[in-house]
Amino acid sequence: MKLKTFGHVQDPSATYVILMHGYGADAQDLLPLSEAIPTKKTFNYIFPEAPLSIPLGPHWTGRAWWNIDMARLQNPGLEHDISQEIPKELATTRKSVTEMIQALNVPTEQIIIGGFSQGGMCAVDQLIMSGHKFKGLVLLSSALINKIEYKANIKNISSTPCFISHGQQDAVLKIKFSDQLQSLLSNQGHPVERHTFQGGHEIPFPILEKLGQFLDRI
């Protein structure tokens, strides 16, 4: 399935930053980040839109990269480890994201890939499973899934600078899921810059400042 994308290309020779939105949102949700992330260098921002339409309420729908059980995820009485989960739509989503990247017609070494929440999970999947070398990885309030397959394949990935942020009071994806991401990447020699903050499932401005510095640096 061809993904709809938003964003702009200011300089085709500059670094591309692909950021994928979270469950229930759409590409418009992250689109303002192209102006909100403070950077000194020029970047081309691309915001793909997830392929699935999901009901959120009466006459209200959102987009998703795959279906999830939000009631279970947000139930504090049900302790579970999503790192073992393999969404049934994951392979199809991976193919769609790969085709979207190929359509940009730029080397993946010129691309920093990332996302918020479920979009960050897509970015990790793309980094590890696509076979391409990316310039960097950005994970905002995200989590580890498909742990067994990722652990088996990450050994083949070249060292990639990684940026991780997570709220200490995140009730949607607990900070322990961010710990798992950091361990997976760090244990294989990927340099990880991680920032935690007092807050929930969000991207506060101080994190955007840190992210801008990371983008400029790599």
Secondary structure, DSSP 8 states (H G I E B T S, - for coil): ----EEEE-S-TTSEEEEEE--TT--HHHHTTHHHHS--SS-EEEEEE--SEEEEEETTEEEEESS---HHHHT-TT----GGG---TTHHHHHHHHHHHHHHHTS-GGGEEEEEETHHHHHHHHHHHHS----SEEEEES----SHHHHHHHGGGS----EEEEEETT-SSS-HHHHHHHHHHHHTTT--EEEEEESSSSS--HHHHHHHHHHHHH-
